[in-house]
Structure formats: structure tokens, C-alpha cells
Amino acid sequence: MRLKEYDLAKGIGIILVVSGHFFPEGAPHWYAVLRQVIYSFHMPLFLFVSGFVYMHTRRDISYGTFLKKKVNRIVVPYFLVSFLFIAIKLVPQAFSVYVKNPVTLSSFLKVFYYPEAAVSFWYLWALWWFFMIVPLLRSKGSRLMMLFVSVVVAWIPLDLPDVCALPKVHEMFRYFMLGVVAYDFRDSFQWAGKVPSAFIYILSVVLASLKFAAGVPLGLLLAVSGIWAVLRLSANVVPAVDNGRMKWLSAVSSASYTIYLFHPVFIAACLALLKALSVPLNNGVIFAVTATGVTLVSIIGPMAIRMISGKVFSKVREGSV
């Protein structure tokens, strides 16, 4: 059984991820603030959903078989896409064309311990770590204890080396575990579904205002309220998706992993083009239109790759190619 609101939350989340990753020089102040708000909860949202869906879909298989599936799902795509991105970046660099976050030949080796091709790929490293740990926690009690430990450890400043996404693992494990524990004790959280939507949305706005306008340290609370708000929004739009009025969101949700993998190359290409054309992004209206266009391109592009590759592989399996 699919969890529609969680599927749709991935779609909303990936839209926020892509829009937040477009941040060129000269971006207006209002967008910088909006980006800060997005960053306060969009990756905690993804990790919470990943933890919840993992628990919902887990099967009674051996630990080794489970890790093998995750190698195919996470590790192989990470390396294939990383090598592809580095190769793509090296071409324009050879002709002195602007490339954000330039690479070198040594980057092909660096991807084995650092997300060199795209900084956002830390998420894949983190998922790998989490999926190595959580299956070993066999009981609800042990998973609840791990949530407590992950929250406490995240508050302890640790000077971890920036390899294998360890700093992000230290910061983000609590959100994955929160999703895991929320599934374990989902019957106890039924009250959350009865809270008025307006209250949840207003709470999120108030917490964001306190953090970014008043400087109140509300990181964890703001992330949790953002997760709650997106899940409620997802639940509210399920009828519109079912009757076809927002079918596009279902399509984006289904392609969210492909979009996550491939959107950096589309954003990088758009940034290079905008710089070459000297687009005045310090103009608020021009920036808003441009940001919307770049976001659409960076979502539709990976979706097209997914559709085309799916048809090619289908033909290969059928012996047509």
C-alpha cells in the first residue's frame, strides 16, 4: 500500500530543493531569506519521509540482501552520476567557460570520499550510513533510544572531518530516526491529523519569523513544524491529485529521485547561460521570472531523462534495441 501524502510530500520537497539550489550572485535579499527558510526544513523533510517509508516498506530479508539492494539504489547511481557530471563540467572548463564549483581530473578520485560532483549528493552518503545502522535496531525500544541519542549527539559540537558526509550524518540522523519512530508509534500520533491546517501553517510561519528575524535558536522545532506543514499540505491536495487537477504533482513525486540526481547539471547549465548573457538578476522581477524558469527546467529536464531512459531500457528488455 502506498502512502499518498508521503509520496506527494516528496514532490513538494523536491520542488523546494531545486528552487533552493538556484542561488546566483546578485540574488535579491528577499530570495536569500526565502532560501534560508527552505533550507531550514527541506532536507529534514526528505529524511523524515525516507525513514517513515523505509519502515512501511521494509521486508523480512537478510541484512546482506538489504544492503545489496541499497548499493544498487544509492551507491551505484551516486558514482555513475558523479562521474558523468565531472566529465560534463570538464568540457566547458577546457574552453574557459564559466562553471560553478569547477572540478579537476582529481575529482574522479575525490568522489570516493566527498560529494565532489554536486554538494547536494551528501544526502546519498547520509542515506547509506542510515541504512547500514537502522536495520540493526530490531525493536521499537532500540529505535526510540537511537532517536534520543541522535537528538542529543546533534546538539554536541563535534569537529568531524568532512569526509563521507560525516558532518551531515551527525546533523541529520535525528530526522531519519524521527521518521522511523513516527511510523513505530503512528497510532499515538493520530491527534496530529486532527489539528487544523491553519494552525500548523501559522505555527511554521511564526517559528520561521522568530528564528530568522529575531535570531531565536529554533532549528529543530522549525524543521519539525516544516515537516508537519508539508505533510498536511500533501494530505490536503490528495483529492486534487486523485481527480486529475494536480496530476502533475504525482508525476514530480514519482520522479523525485531522478530529479534529485540530475537537477544540479541543469542548474549549472542555466547559471552558465545566464552569466554569458549578462542577465541582470539584481532586478527583482527579472530574478523571479528567471528563478521560476530555471526551477521548471531543472525539474522537467530530469523527468524527460527518466522517461526516455525508461523507454530505452524497456526496448532493450524486449529485444527491440
Buried (B, 14 or more C-beta within 10 A) or exposed (E): EEBBBBBBBBBBBBBBBBBBBBBBEEBBEEBEEBBEBBBBBBBBBBBBBBBBBBBBEEEEEEEEEBBEEBBEBBBEBBBEBBBBBBEBBBEBBEEEEBBBBEBEEEBBEBBEBBBBBBEBBBBBBBBBBBBEBBBEBEEEEEBBBBBEEBBEBBEEEEEBEEEBBBBBBBBBBBBBBBBBBBBBEEEEEEEEEEEEEEEBBEBBEEBBEBBBEEEEEBBBBBBBBBBBBBBBBBBEBBEEBEEEEBEEBBBBBBBBBBBBBBBBBBBBBBBBEBBEEEBEBEEEEEBBEBBEEBBBBBBBBBBEBBEEEEEEEEEEEEEEE
